[in-house]
C-alpha cells in the first residue's frame, strides 16, 4: 500500500494486530498508544491530539468524562523534541475519567528517518534529563506486539516509554 504523508505529520495509532479480537475494541482502555512522526521538516513544530473516553457510556455528554492526549513535536537544527501529555476535560488540574489507564506506554516511530543518536526523557516540570536505552536497528515485528513496560525495542524510535498519571 502506498501512502502520501505530509512532512512533519504526526499520526496516532493502536497496535490492532496485537489485540486478541476486534470485538469490543471501542470500549477498551489502551495501555499503549503509538505516534508515527513523519520526518522532513528542518525546523518547526507539529501537533496532534487523540480523543479518549470510556467508550461504554454517554458520560462524556454530561460529565465531561473524556481526555485529550496531545503529541507535540519540535524540530531544531540538530534535535527533535517530543512532548506527550494528557489533559482531562476539566483542565490540567482535573482528574481523568475513572477508567483512564493509570500507566501507559508510548511508541514513537520515525519512518524513513535516521535513527536517533541519543534519547532522553524529562518527566513533568523537572529539569533533570534521563538517558533512555534504545535500539537503533531491529526487527519490525516488535512493533506488532503489545509492549512490556520499561522496554525499548523499535529500530527508529523511542519505544515503550511508560508514563504514570499522578
Secondary structure, 3 states (H helix, E strand, C coil): CCCCCCCCCEEEECCHHHCCCCCCHHHCCCCEEEEEECCCCCCEEEEEEEEEECCCCCHHHHCCCEEEEEEEEEECCCCEEEEEEEEECCCCCCCCCCCCCCEEEEEEECCCCCCCCCCEECCCCCCCCEECCCCCCCCHHHHHCCCCCCCCCCCCCCEEEEEECC
